[in-house]
């Protein structure tokens, strides 16, 4: 949650599994491995060897060119408007940031596992 605009992260089928039965979210195995990947490549905190699938949900940019309400340091109601050019969408910038964070997290856990073996 260290990426400012990110408000939720789901792995695999994520939030959708809350409305399903366990039989619908199970990742059965066949002779050549897992048949499906509802878990997004992670079961019980351990990778399954399948592709890791993550989705992040970002809040909309609040800096818009419309009047907005706030309060000042004395608690008085104030209105303000943002002037100038601002990004209207974080998606072009957030994708590489999220990819980098996943890589850092995976590397961190790999190093933790390596340290346990020493």
Biopython code that builds the backbone (N, CA, C, O; Angstrom):
import numpy as np
from Bio.PDB.StructureBuilder import StructureBuilder

atoms = [
    (1, "UNK", "N", (0.822, -1.198, 0.000)),
    (1, "UNK", "CA", (0.000, 0.000, 0.000)),
    (1, "UNK", "C", (0.865, 1.261, 0.000)),
    (1, "UNK", "O", (0.396, 2.342, 0.355)),
    (2, "UNK", "N", (2.120, 1.118, -0.397)),
    (2, "UNK", "CA", (2.990, 2.289, -0.421)),
    (2, "UNK", "C", (2.865, 3.086, -1.713)),
    (2, "UNK", "O", (3.567, 4.082, -1.884)),
    (3, "UNK", "N", (2.002, 2.679, -2.616)),
    (3, "UNK", "CA", (1.759, 3.441, -3.838)),
    (3, "UNK", "C", (0.525, 4.307, -3.587)),
    (3, "UNK", "O", (-0.581, 3.798, -3.409)),
    (4, "UNK", "N", (0.733, 5.607, -3.576)),
    (4, "UNK", "CA", (-0.286, 6.547, -3.136)),
    (4, "UNK", "C", (-1.685, 6.399, -3.693)),
    (4, "UNK", "O", (-2.646, 6.424, -2.925)),
    (5, "UNK", "N", (-1.837, 6.249, -4.970)),
    (5, "UNK", "CA", (-3.164, 6.237, -5.581)),
    (5, "UNK", "C", (-3.872, 4.889, -5.492)),
    (5, "UNK", "O", (-5.075, 4.802, -5.735)),
    (6, "UNK", "N", (-3.129, 3.835, -5.144)),
    (6, "UNK", "CA", (-3.701, 2.482, -5.110)),
    (6, "UNK", "C", (-4.576, 2.319, -3.865)),
    (6, "UNK", "O", (-4.134, 2.573, -2.745)),
    (7, "UNK", "N", (-5.804, 1.897, -4.075)),
    (7, "UNK", "CA", (-6.753, 1.720, -2.980)),
    (7, "UNK", "C", (-7.103, 0.262, -2.735)),
    (7, "UNK", "O", (-7.627, -0.071, -1.672)),
    (8, "UNK", "N", (-6.828, -0.610, -3.688)),
    (8, "UNK", "CA", (-7.118, -2.031, -3.505)),
    (8, "UNK", "C", (-6.233, -2.851, -4.428)),
    (8, "UNK", "O", (-5.860, -2.408, -5.514)),
    (9, "UNK", "N", (-5.905, -4.050, -3.979)),
    (9, "UNK", "CA", (-5.128, -4.996, -4.771)),
    (9, "UNK", "C", (-5.840, -6.336, -4.680)),
    (9, "UNK", "O", (-6.248, -6.757, -3.598)),
    (10, "UNK", "N", (-5.987, -7.003, -5.818)),
    (10, "UNK", "CA", (-6.553, -8.345, -5.797)),
    (10, "UNK", "C", (-5.612, -9.293, -6.515)),
    (10, "UNK", "O", (-4.925, -8.911, -7.463)),
    (11, "UNK", "N", (-5.590, -10.517, -6.057)),
    (11, "UNK", "CA", (-4.763, -11.565, -6.645)),
    (11, "UNK", "C", (-5.706, -12.575, -7.279)),
    (11, "UNK", "O", (-6.650, -13.039, -6.641)),
    (12, "UNK", "N", (-5.447, -12.913, -8.536)),
    (12, "UNK", "CA", (-6.317, -13.867, -9.234)),
    (12, "UNK", "C", (-7.712, -13.317, -9.392)),
    (12, "UNK", "O", (-7.895, -12.172, -9.803)),
    (13, "UNK", "N", (-8.703, -14.136, -9.064)),
    (13, "UNK", "CA", (-10.093, -13.706, -9.176)),
    (13, "UNK", "C", (-10.493, -12.745, -8.062)),
    (13, "UNK", "O", (-11.582, -12.172, -8.098)),
    (14, "UNK", "N", (-9.628, -12.568, -7.084)),
    (14, "UNK", "CA", (-9.772, -11.539, -6.061)),
    (14, "UNK", "C", (-11.124, -11.402, -5.421)),
    (14, "UNK", "O", (-11.656, -12.359, -4.858)),
    (15, "UNK", "N", (-11.692, -10.199, -5.506)),
    (15, "UNK", "CA", (-12.931, -9.869, -4.814)),
    (15, "UNK", "C", (-14.122, -10.693, -5.295)),
    (15, "UNK", "O", (-15.086, -10.881, -4.552)),
    (16, "UNK", "N", (-14.062, -11.182, -6.523)),
    (16, "UNK", "CA", (-15.174, -11.960, -7.075)),
    (16, "UNK", "C", (-15.385, -13.275, -6.334)),
    (16, "UNK", "O", (-16.497, -13.804, -6.334)),
    (17, "UNK", "N", (-14.343, -13.816, -5.702)),
    (17, "UNK", "CA", (-14.490, -15.117, -5.041)),
    (17, "UNK", "C", (-15.372, -15.047, -3.797)),
    (17, "UNK", "O", (-15.863, -16.074, -3.329)),
    (18, "UNK", "N", (-15.574, -13.865, -3.269)),
    (18, "UNK", "CA", (-16.414, -13.725, -2.077)),
    (18, "UNK", "C", (-17.854, -14.153, -2.349)),
    (18, "UNK", "O", (-18.566, -14.549, -1.427)),
    (19, "UNK", "N", (-18.284, -14.077, -3.601)),
    (19, "UNK", "CA", (-19.659, -14.436, -3.959)),
    (19, "UNK", "C", (-19.761, -15.860, -4.515)),
    (19, "UNK", "O", (-20.828, -16.271, -4.971)),
    (20, "UNK", "N", (-18.670, -16.603, -4.478)),
    (20, "UNK", "CA", (-18.664, -17.949, -5.055)),
    (20, "UNK", "C", (-18.553, -19.019, -3.981)),
    (20, "UNK", "O", (-18.229, -18.743, -2.826)),
    (21, "UNK", "N", (-18.829, -20.233, -4.390)),
    (21, "UNK", "CA", (-18.618, -21.393, -3.522)),
    (21, "UNK", "C", (-17.170, -21.853, -3.668)),
    (21, "UNK", "O", (-16.516, -21.563, -4.670)),
    (22, "UNK", "N", (-16.684, -22.559, -2.676)),
    (22, "UNK", "CA", (-15.315, -23.072, -2.726)),
    (22, "UNK", "C", (-15.062, -23.934, -3.946)),
    (22, "UNK", "O", (-13.967, -23.910, -4.509)),
    (23, "UNK", "N", (-16.065, -24.697, -4.360)),
    (23, "UNK", "CA", (-15.910, -25.555, -5.537)),
    (23, "UNK", "C", (-15.699, -24.740, -6.811)),
    (23, "UNK", "O", (-15.122, -25.237, -7.777)),
    (24, "UNK", "N", (-16.163, -23.496, -6.817)),
    (24, "UNK", "CA", (-16.015, -22.639, -7.991)),
    (24, "UNK", "C", (-14.670, -21.921, -8.014)),
    (24, "UNK", "O", (-14.235, -21.453, -9.066)),
    (25, "UNK", "N", (-14.019, -21.832, -6.876)),
    (25, "UNK", "CA", (-12.745, -21.119, -6.814)),
    (25, "UNK", "C", (-11.559, -22.071, -6.715)),
    (25, "UNK", "O", (-10.408, -21.633, -6.714)),
    (26, "UNK", "N", (-11.830, -23.348, -6.632)),
    (26, "UNK", "CA", (-10.778, -24.347, -6.533)),
    (26, "UNK", "C", (-9.958, -24.366, -7.824)),
    (26, "UNK", "O", (-10.508, -24.226, -8.916)),
    (27, "UNK", "N", (-8.661, -24.536, -7.696)),
    (27, "UNK", "CA", (-7.781, -24.684, -8.854)),
    (27, "UNK", "C", (-7.371, -26.153, -8.957)),
    (27, "UNK", "O", (-6.343, -26.553, -8.409)),
    (28, "UNK", "N", (-8.179, -26.961, -9.663)),
    (28, "UNK", "CA", (-7.882, -28.392, -9.746)),
    (28, "UNK", "C", (-6.607, -28.673, -10.538)),
    (28, "UNK", "O", (-6.201, -27.886, -11.393)),
    (29, "UNK", "N", (-5.993, -29.803, -10.236)),
    (29, "UNK", "CA", (-4.776, -30.201, -10.936)),
    (29, "UNK", "C", (-5.066, -31.346, -11.886)),
    (29, "UNK", "O", (-5.875, -32.228, -11.599)),
    (30, "UNK", "N", (-4.395, -31.314, -13.009)),
    (30, "UNK", "CA", (-4.425, -32.405, -13.970)),
    (30, "UNK", "C", (-3.029, -32.981, -14.102)),
    (30, "UNK", "O", (-2.126, -32.583, -13.366)),
    (31, "UNK", "N", (-2.839, -33.900, -15.015)),
    (31, "UNK", "CA", (-1.546, -34.555, -15.197)),
    (31, "UNK", "C", (-0.438, -33.574, -15.559)),
    (31, "UNK", "O", (0.718, -33.793, -15.195)),
    (32, "UNK", "N", (-0.770, -32.490, -16.273)),
    (32, "UNK", "CA", (0.252, -31.522, -16.676)),
    (32, "UNK", "C", (0.289, -30.281, -15.788)),
    (32, "UNK", "O", (0.951, -29.302, -16.133)),
    (33, "UNK", "N", (-0.406, -30.303, -14.654)),
    (33, "UNK", "CA", (-0.396, -29.169, -13.727)),
    (33, "UNK", "C", (-1.795, -28.653, -13.455)),
    (33, "UNK", "O", (-2.781, -29.365, -13.647)),
    (34, "UNK", "N", (-1.872, -27.416, -13.011)),
    (34, "UNK", "CA", (-3.166, -26.814, -12.685)),
    (34, "UNK", "C", (-3.999, -26.620, -13.945)),
    (34, "UNK", "O", (-3.480, -26.243, -14.996)),
    (35, "UNK", "N", (-5.296, -26.881, -13.826)),
    (35, "UNK", "CA", (-6.216, -26.756, -14.945)),
    (35, "UNK", "C", (-6.672, -25.305, -15.119)),
    (35, "UNK", "O", (-6.894, -24.860, -16.245)),
    (36, "UNK", "N", (-6.812, -24.572, -14.029)),
    (36, "UNK", "CA", (-7.171, -23.154, -14.097)),
    (36, "UNK", "C", (-6.390, -22.392, -13.044)),
    (36, "UNK", "O", (-5.674, -22.983, -12.235)),
    (37, "UNK", "N", (-6.534, -21.077, -13.059)),
    (37, "UNK", "CA", (-5.717, -20.227, -12.186)),
    (37, "UNK", "C", (-6.566, -19.176, -11.474)),
    (37, "UNK", "O", (-6.280, -17.983, -11.570)),
    (38, "UNK", "N", (-7.598, -19.604, -10.767)),
    (38, "UNK", "CA", (-8.436, -18.660, -10.019)),
    (38, "UNK", "C", (-7.643, -17.966, -8.917)),
    (38, "UNK", "O", (-7.942, -16.833, -8.541)),
    (39, "UNK", "N", (-6.636, -18.655, -8.410)),
    (39, "UNK", "CA", (-5.855, -18.119, -7.293)),
    (39, "UNK", "C", (-4.829, -17.094, -7.725)),
    (39, "UNK", "O", (-4.185, -16.476, -6.876)),
    (40, "UNK", "N", (-4.659, -16.894, -9.029)),
    (40, "UNK", "CA", (-3.691, -15.912, -9.500)),
    (40, "UNK", "C", (-2.265, -16.337, -9.264)),
    (40, "UNK", "O", (-1.377, -15.493, -9.143)),
    (41, "UNK", "N", (-2.028, -17.635, -9.195)),
    (41, "UNK", "CA", (-0.670, -18.138, -9.041)),
    (41, "UNK", "C", (-0.179, -18.213, -7.606)),
    (41, "UNK", "O", (0.977, -18.562, -7.368)),
    (42, "UNK", "N", (-1.042, -17.890, -6.640)),
    (42, "UNK", "CA", (-0.638, -17.915, -5.228)),
    (42, "UNK", "C", (-1.719, -18.622, -4.420)),
    (42, "UNK", "O", (-2.877, -18.204, -4.420)),
    (43, "UNK", "N", (-1.340, -19.680, -3.741)),
    (43, "UNK", "CA", (-2.247, -20.412, -2.846)),
    (43, "UNK", "C", (-1.626, -20.436, -1.458)),
    (43, "UNK", "O", (-0.483, -20.862, -1.295)),
    (44, "UNK", "N", (-2.363, -19.985, -0.467)),
    (44, "UNK", "CA", (-1.892, -19.958, 0.928)),
    (44, "UNK", "C", (-0.547, -19.248, 1.066)),
    (44, "UNK", "O", (0.294, -19.638, 1.876)),
    (45, "UNK", "N", (-0.359, -18.213, 0.273)),
    (45, "UNK", "CA", (0.871, -17.429, 0.361)),
    (45, "UNK", "C", (2.059, -18.046, -0.336)),
    (45, "UNK", "O", (3.177, -17.549, -0.203)),
    (46, "UNK", "N", (1.845, -19.117, -1.075)),
    (46, "UNK", "CA", (2.939, -19.807, -1.760)),
    (46, "UNK", "C", (2.638, -19.823, -3.252)),
    (46, "UNK", "O", (1.506, -20.089, -3.656)),
    (47, "UNK", "N", (3.647, -19.538, -4.071)),
    (47, "UNK", "CA", (3.427, -19.551, -5.512)),
    (47, "UNK", "C", (3.163, -20.970, -6.001)),
    (47, "UNK", "O", (3.745, -21.934, -5.504)),
    (48, "UNK", "N", (2.282, -21.075, -6.976)),
    (48, "UNK", "CA", (1.942, -22.376, -7.550)),
    (48, "UNK", "C", (2.782, -22.687, -8.782)),
    (48, "UNK", "O", (2.726, -23.802, -9.301)),
    (49, "UNK", "N", (3.544, -21.737, -9.247)),
    (49, "UNK", "CA", (4.303, -21.898, -10.480)),
    (49, "UNK", "C", (3.555, -21.373, -11.686)),
    (49, "UNK", "O", (4.118, -21.262, -12.775)),
    (50, "UNK", "N", (2.285, -21.050, -11.495)),
    (50, "UNK", "CA", (1.511, -20.445, -12.581)),
    (50, "UNK", "C", (1.815, -18.953, -12.645)),
    (50, "UNK", "O", (2.476, -18.404, -11.763)),
    (51, "UNK", "N", (1.328, -18.309, -13.690)),
    (51, "UNK", "CA", (1.486, -16.864, -13.781)),
    (51, "UNK", "C", (0.865, -16.200, -12.565)),
    (51, "UNK", "O", (-0.230, -16.572, -12.143)),
    (52, "UNK", "N", (1.555, -15.224, -12.004)),
    (52, "UNK", "CA", (0.999, -14.439, -10.906)),
    (52, "UNK", "C", (0.169, -13.318, -11.523)),
    (52, "UNK", "O", (0.670, -12.514, -12.309)),
    (53, "UNK", "N", (-1.098, -13.280, -11.155)),
    (53, "UNK", "CA", (-2.025, -12.296, -11.715)),
    (53, "UNK", "C", (-2.469, -11.348, -10.604)),
    (53, "UNK", "O", (-3.086, -11.767, -9.625)),
    (54, "UNK", "N", (-2.153, -10.083, -10.766)),
    (54, "UNK", "CA", (-2.524, -9.039, -9.808)),
    (54, "UNK", "C", (-3.288, -7.949, -10.531)),
    (54, "UNK", "O", (-3.018, -7.647, -11.694)),
    (55, "UNK", "N", (-4.233, -7.369, -9.838)),
    (55, "UNK", "CA", (-4.928, -6.182, -10.340)),
    (55, "UNK", "C", (-4.894, -5.131, -9.239)),
    (55, "UNK", "O", (-5.077, -5.436, -8.061)),
    (56, "UNK", "N", (-4.660, -3.913, -9.638)),
    (56, "UNK", "CA", (-4.700, -2.814, -8.673)),
    (56, "UNK", "C", (-5.824, -1.872, -9.070)),
    (56, "UNK", "O", (-6.141, -1.718, -10.250)),
    (57, "UNK", "N", (-6.411, -1.256, -8.079)),
    (57, "UNK", "CA", (-7.501, -0.313, -8.277)),
    (57, "UNK", "C", (-7.044, 1.037, -7.737)),
    (57, "UNK", "O", (-6.630, 1.157, -6.584)),
    (58, "UNK", "N", (-7.129, 2.048, -8.597)),
    (58, "UNK", "CA", (-6.656, 3.379, -8.240)),
    (58, "UNK", "C", (-7.832, 4.344, -8.091)),
    (58, "UNK", "O", (-8.849, 4.224, -8.775)),
    (59, "UNK", "N", (-7.667, 5.294, -7.188)),
    (59, "UNK", "CA", (-8.705, 6.317, -7.034)),
    (59, "UNK", "C", (-8.560, 7.322, -8.163)),
    (59, "UNK", "O", (-7.462, 7.522, -8.682)),
    (60, "UNK", "N", (-9.647, 7.946, -8.542)),
    (60, "UNK", "CA", (-9.564, 8.986, -9.580)),
    (60, "UNK", "C", (-8.752, 10.181, -9.079)),
    (60, "UNK", "O", (-8.646, 10.407, -7.874)),
    (61, "UNK", "N", (-8.194, 10.924, -9.993)),
    (61, "UNK", "CA", (-7.423, 12.119, -9.652)),
    (61, "UNK", "C", (-8.366, 13.166, -9.055)),
    (61, "UNK", "O", (-9.322, 13.566, -9.718)),
    (62, "UNK", "N", (-8.123, 13.624, -7.812)),
    (62, "UNK", "CA", (-9.023, 14.596, -7.195)),
    (62, "UNK", "C", (-8.752, 16.038, -7.617)),
    (62, "UNK", "O", (-9.582, 16.913, -7.367)),
    (63, "UNK", "N", (-7.618, 16.303, -8.245)),
    (63, "UNK", "CA", (-7.281, 17.672, -8.665)),
    (63, "UNK", "C", (-7.960, 17.984, -9.987)),
    (63, "UNK", "O", (-7.388, 17.802, -11.061)),
    (64, "UNK", "N", (-9.181, 18.453, -9.882)),
    (64, "UNK", "CA", (-9.987, 18.735, -11.067)),
    (64, "UNK", "C", (-10.295, 20.229, -11.135)),
    (64, "UNK", "O", (-10.261, 20.920, -10.117)),
    (65, "UNK", "N", (-10.589, 20.715, -12.310)),
    (65, "UNK", "CA", (-10.852, 22.143, -12.510)),
    (65, "UNK", "C", (-12.310, 22.491, -12.220)),
    (65, "UNK", "O", (-12.957, 23.168, -13.019)),
    (66, "UNK", "N", (-12.820, 22.039, -11.101)),
    (66, "UNK", "CA", (-14.164, 22.368, -10.640)),
    (66, "UNK", "C", (-14.060, 22.885, -9.213)),
    (66, "UNK", "O", (-13.143, 22.493, -8.491)),
    (67, "UNK", "N", (-14.970, 23.754, -8.784)),
    (67, "UNK", "CA", (-14.921, 24.223, -7.390)),
    (67, "UNK", "C", (-15.049, 23.043, -6.416)),
    (67, "UNK", "O", (-15.882, 22.155, -6.600)),
    (68, "UNK", "N", (-14.219, 23.055, -5.393)),
    (68, "UNK", "CA", (-14.242, 22.006, -4.379)),
    (68, "UNK", "C", (-14.314, 22.647, -2.994)),
    (68, "UNK", "O", (-13.894, 23.786, -2.792)),
    (69, "UNK", "N", (-14.854, 21.889, -2.059)),
    (69, "UNK", "CA", (-15.035, 22.401, -0.696)),
    (69, "UNK", "C", (-13.944, 21.861, 0.223)),
    (69, "UNK", "O", (-13.476, 20.733, 0.061)),
    (70, "UNK", "N", (-13.550, 22.683, 1.185)),
    (70, "UNK", "CA", (-12.580, 22.281, 2.197)),
    (70, "UNK", "C", (-12.779, 23.162, 3.420)),
    (70, "UNK", "O", (-13.737, 23.933, 3.483)),
    (71, "UNK", "N", (-11.902, 23.054, 4.368)),
    (71, "UNK", "CA", (-11.882, 23.958, 5.528)),
    (71, "UNK", "C", (-10.470, 24.489, 5.689)),
    (71, "UNK", "O", (-9.504, 23.810, 5.342)),
    (72, "UNK", "N", (-10.348, 25.707, 6.216)),
    (72, "UNK", "CA", (-9.014, 26.265, 6.438)),
    (72, "UNK", "C", (-8.500, 25.853, 7.819)),
    (72, "UNK", "O", (-9.148, 25.077, 8.521)),
    (73, "UNK", "N", (-7.344, 26.371, 8.200)),
    (73, "UNK", "CA", (-6.722, 25.966, 9.468)),
    (73, "UNK", "C", (-7.541, 26.378, 10.686)),
    (73, "UNK", "O", (-7.352, 25.838, 11.775)),
    (74, "UNK", "N", (-8.450, 27.333, 10.505)),
    (74, "UNK", "CA", (-9.311, 27.763, 11.605)),
    (74, "UNK", "C", (-10.659, 27.051, 11.594)),
    (74, "UNK", "O", (-11.528, 27.354, 12.411)),
    (75, "UNK", "N", (-10.836, 26.107, 10.673)),
    (75, "UNK", "CA", (-12.070, 25.344, 10.619)),
    (75, "UNK", "C", (-13.193, 26.007, 9.827)),
    (75, "UNK", "O", (-14.329, 25.532, 9.846)),
    (76, "UNK", "N", (-12.883, 27.099, 9.132)),
    (76, "UNK", "CA", (-13.896, 27.790, 8.340)),
    (76, "UNK", "C", (-14.040, 27.138, 6.975)),
    (76, "UNK", "O", (-13.051, 26.740, 6.359)),
    (77, "UNK", "N", (-15.270, 27.032, 6.509)),
    (77, "UNK", "CA", (-15.542, 26.458, 5.186)),
    (77, "UNK", "C", (-14.933, 27.336, 4.105)),
    (77, "UNK", "O", (-15.059, 28.560, 4.141)),
    (78, "UNK", "N", (-14.289, 26.719, 3.168)),
    (78, "UNK", "CA", (-13.667, 27.418, 2.048)),
    (78, "UNK", "C", (-13.948, 26.657, 0.760)),
    (78, "UNK", "O", (-14.225, 25.457, 0.769)),
    (79, "UNK", "N", (-13.871, 27.382, -0.336)),
    (79, "UNK", "CA", (-14.003, 26.795, -1.663)),
    (79, "UNK", "C", (-12.714, 27.111, -2.412)),
    (79, "UNK", "O", (-12.133, 28.182, -2.234)),
    (80, "UNK", "N", (-12.267, 26.179, -3.250)),
    (80, "UNK", "CA", (-11.073, 26.426, -4.051)),
    (80, "UNK", "C", (-11.224, 25.759, -5.415)),
    (80, "UNK", "O", (-12.021, 24.838, -5.597)),
    (81, "UNK", "N", (-10.432, 26.254, -6.370)),
    (81, "UNK", "CA", (-10.401, 25.682, -7.717)),
    (81, "UNK", "C", (-8.957, 25.459, -8.104)),
    (81, "UNK", "O", (-8.105, 26.315, -7.864)),
    (82, "UNK", "N", (-8.677, 24.318, -8.699)),
    (82, "UNK", "CA", (-7.338, 24.016, -9.181)),
    (82, "UNK", "C", (-7.180, 24.650, -10.560)),
    (82, "UNK", "O", (-8.036, 24.487, -11.429)),
    (83, "UNK", "N", (-6.099, 25.360, -10.749)),
    (83, "UNK", "CA", (-5.820, 25.979, -12.047)),
    (83, "UNK", "C", (-4.577, 25.306, -12.634)),
    (83, "UNK", "O", (-3.731, 24.796, -11.900)),
    (84, "UNK", "N", (-4.480, 25.312, -13.950)),
    (84, "UNK", "CA", (-3.304, 24.751, -14.601)),
    (84, "UNK", "C", (-3.552, 23.360, -15.149)),
    (84, "UNK", "O", (-4.660, 22.830, -15.065)),
    (85, "UNK", "N", (-2.502, 22.775, -15.712)),
    (85, "UNK", "CA", (-2.598, 21.466, -16.348)),
    (85, "UNK", "C", (-2.274, 20.377, -15.331)),
    (85, "UNK", "O", (-1.260, 20.439, -14.637)),
    (86, "UNK", "N", (-3.149, 19.382, -15.254)),
    (86, "UNK", "CA", (-2.945, 18.262, -14.341)),
    (86, "UNK", "C", (-3.311, 16.964, -15.050)),
    (86, "UNK", "O", (-4.137, 16.946, -15.962)),
    (87, "UNK", "N", (-2.684, 15.889, -14.614)),
    (87, "UNK", "CA", (-3.028, 14.584, -15.179)),
    (87, "UNK", "C", (-4.478, 14.262, -14.854)),
    (87, "UNK", "O", (-4.932, 14.493, -13.733)),
    (88, "UNK", "N", (-5.198, 13.737, -15.817)),
    (88, "UNK", "CA", (-6.571, 13.320, -15.566)),
    (88, "UNK", "C", (-6.656, 11.817, -15.349)),
    (88, "UNK", "O", (-7.709, 11.297, -14.981)),
    (89, "UNK", "N", (-5.529, 11.105, -15.582)),
    (89, "UNK", "CA", (-5.516, 9.655, -15.440)),
    (89, "UNK", "C", (-4.119, 9.211, -15.022)),
    (89, "UNK", "O", (-3.132, 9.632, -15.625)),
    (90, "UNK", "N", (-4.025, 8.373, -14.006)),
    (90, "UNK", "CA", (-2.721, 7.896, -13.534)),
    (90, "UNK", "C", (-2.241, 6.651, -14.271)),
    (90, "UNK", "O", (-1.086, 6.255, -14.117)),
    (91, "UNK", "N", (-3.100, 6.029, -15.065)),
    (91, "UNK", "CA", (-2.788, 4.727, -15.650)),
    (91, "UNK", "C", (-1.458, 4.697, -16.406)),
    (91, "UNK", "O", (-0.679, 3.772, -16.181)),
    (92, "UNK", "N", (-1.152, 5.648, -17.285)),
    (92, "UNK", "CA", (0.136, 5.553, -17.992)),
    (92, "UNK", "C", (1.343, 5.562, -17.046)),
    (92, "UNK", "O", (2.381, 4.976, -17.354)),
    (93, "UNK", "N", (1.206, 6.217, -15.915)),
    (93, "UNK", "CA", (2.328, 6.322, -14.979)),
    (93, "UNK", "C", (2.325, 5.228, -13.918)),
    (93, "UNK", "O", (3.387, 4.852, -13.420)),
    (94, "UNK", "N", (1.166, 4.717, -13.569)),
    (94, "UNK", "CA", (1.078, 3.783, -12.442)),
    (94, "UNK", "C", (1.473, 2.365, -12.836)),
    (94, "UNK", "O", (1.931, 1.600, -11.988)),
    (95, "UNK", "N", (1.306, 1.999, -14.099)),
    (95, "UNK", "CA", (1.628, 0.627, -14.526)),
    (95, "UNK", "C", (3.089, 0.282, -14.259)),
    (95, "UNK", "O", (3.341, -0.740, -13.620)),
    (96, "UNK", "N", (4.073, 1.073, -14.709)),
    (96, "UNK", "CA", (5.461, 0.707, -14.404)),
    (96, "UNK", "C", (5.789, 0.781, -12.918)),
    (96, "UNK", "O", (6.649, 0.043, -12.438)),
    (97, "UNK", "N", (5.115, 1.662, -12.187)),
    (97, "UNK", "CA", (5.337, 1.744, -10.739)),
    (97, "UNK", "C", (4.862, 0.451, -10.068)),
    (97, "UNK", "O", (5.559, -0.097, -9.213)),
    (98, "UNK", "N", (3.679, -0.037, -10.452)),
    (98, "UNK", "CA", (3.152, -1.285, -9.886)),
    (98, "UNK", "C", (4.022, -2.474, -10.273)),
    (98, "UNK", "O", (4.290, -3.341, -9.441)),
    (99, "UNK", "N", (4.461, -2.524, -11.518)),
    (99, "UNK", "CA", (5.343, -3.613, -11.948)),
    (99, "UNK", "C", (6.626, -3.622, -11.130)),
    (99, "UNK", "O", (7.087, -4.683, -10.708)),
    (100, "UNK", "N", (7.199, -2.452, -10.906)),
    (100, "UNK", "CA", (8.422, -2.357, -10.112)),
    (100, "UNK", "C", (8.181, -2.796, -8.666)),
    (100, "UNK", "O", (9.023, -3.470, -8.074)),
    (101, "UNK", "N", (7.040, -2.417, -8.098)),
    (101, "UNK", "CA", (6.737, -2.795, -6.716)),
    (101, "UNK", "C", (6.573, -4.306, -6.586)),
    (101, "UNK", "O", (7.028, -4.896, -5.606)),
    (102, "UNK", "N", (5.930, -4.935, -7.563)),
    (102, "UNK", "CA", (5.794, -6.400, -7.543)),
    (102, "UNK", "C", (7.177, -7.043, -7.614)),
    (102, "UNK", "O", (7.459, -7.987, -6.877)),
    (103, "UNK", "N", (8.030, -6.544, -8.486)),
    (103, "UNK", "CA", (9.392, -7.093, -8.601)),
    (103, "UNK", "C", (10.165, -6.929, -7.300)),
    (103, "UNK", "O", (10.845, -7.858, -6.863)),
    (104, "UNK", "N", (10.071, -5.771, -6.682)),
    (104, "UNK", "CA", (10.756, -5.546, -5.400)),
    (104, "UNK", "C", (10.233, -6.480, -4.314)),
    (104, "UNK", "O", (11.012, -7.022, -3.529)),
    (105, "UNK", "N", (8.927, -6.667, -4.269)),
    (105, "UNK", "CA", (8.317, -7.538, -3.260)),
    (105, "UNK", "C", (8.738, -8.990, -3.479)),
    (105, "UNK", "O", (9.082, -9.687, -2.524)),
    (106, "UNK", "N", (8.714, -9.444, -4.720)),
    (106, "UNK", "CA", (9.147, -10.816, -5.012)),
    (106, "UNK", "C", (10.624, -11.010, -4.667)),
    (106, "UNK", "O", (10.996, -12.031, -4.088)),
    (107, "UNK", "N", (11.467, -10.036, -5.020)),
    (107, "UNK", "CA", (12.896, -10.126, -4.700)),
    (107, "UNK", "C", (13.103, -10.125, -3.186)),
    (107, "UNK", "O", (13.947, -10.861, -2.674)),
    (108, "UNK", "N", (12.343, -9.310, -2.477)),
    (108, "UNK", "CA", (12.447, -9.262, -1.022)),
    (108, "UNK", "C", (12.120, -10.616, -0.392)),
    (108, "UNK", "O", (12.833, -11.080, 0.497)),
    (109, "UNK", "N", (11.058, -11.236, -0.849)),
    (109, "UNK", "CA", (10.673, -12.542, -0.294)),
    (109, "UNK", "C", (11.652, -13.638, -0.701)),
    (109, "UNK", "O", (11.902, -14.562, 0.073)),
    (110, "UNK", "N", (12.205, -13.545, -1.902)),
    (110, "UNK", "CA", (13.225, -14.508, -2.330)),
    (110, "UNK", "C", (14.453, -14.389, -1.429)),
    (110, "UNK", "O", (15.010, -15.403, -1.007)),
    (111, "UNK", "N", (14.882, -13.158, -1.131)),
    (111, "UNK", "CA", (16.026, -12.958, -0.243)),
    (111, "UNK", "C", (15.734, -13.418, 1.182)),
    (111, "UNK", "O", (16.622, -13.942, 1.855)),
    (112, "UNK", "N", (14.502, -13.229, 1.648)),
    (112, "UNK", "CA", (14.118, -13.708, 2.984)),
    (112, "UNK", "C", (14.231, -15.228, 3.053)),
    (112, "UNK", "O", (14.742, -15.777, 4.029)),
    (113, "UNK", "N", (13.750, -15.898, 2.014)),
    (113, "UNK", "CA", (13.808, -17.359, 1.977)),
    (113, "UNK", "C", (15.260, -17.826, 1.949)),
    (113, "UNK", "O", (15.620, -18.796, 2.617)),
    (114, "UNK", "N", (16.080, -17.139, 1.183)),
    (114, "UNK", "CA", (17.504, -17.488, 1.102)),
    (114, "UNK", "C", (18.189, -17.309, 2.457)),
    (114, "UNK", "O", (19.051, -18.106, 2.827)),
    (115, "UNK", "N", (17.812, -16.277, 3.188)),
    (115, "UNK", "CA", (18.421, -15.994, 4.489)),
    (115, "UNK", "C", (18.053, -17.055, 5.515)),
    (115, "UNK", "O", (18.850, -17.353, 6.405)),
    (116, "UNK", "N", (16.861, -17.630, 5.407)),
    (116, "UNK", "CA", (16.407, -18.668, 6.339)),
    (116, "UNK", "C", (17.274, -19.918, 6.204)),
    (116, "UNK", "O", (17.517, -20.621, 7.186)),
    (117, "UNK", "N", (17.735, -20.189, 4.993)),
    (117, "UNK", "CA", (18.527, -21.391, 4.728)),
    (117, "UNK", "C", (19.937, -21.293, 5.262)),
    (117, "UNK", "O", (20.592, -22.318, 5.449)),
    (118, "UNK", "N", (20.429, -20.079, 5.517)),
    (118, "UNK", "CA", (21.818, -19.920, 5.965)),
    (118, "UNK", "C", (22.051, -20.403, 7.345)),
    (118, "UNK", "O", (23.174, -20.328, 7.843)),
]
sb = StructureBuilder()
sb.init_structure("model")
sb.init_model(0)
sb.init_chain("A")
sb.init_seg("    ")
for serial, (resi, resn, name, xyz) in enumerate(atoms, 1):
    if name == "N":
        sb.init_residue(resn, " ", resi, " ")
    sb.init_atom(name, np.array(xyz, "f"), 0.0, 1.0, " ", f" {name:<3s}", serial, name[0])
structure = sb.get_structure()
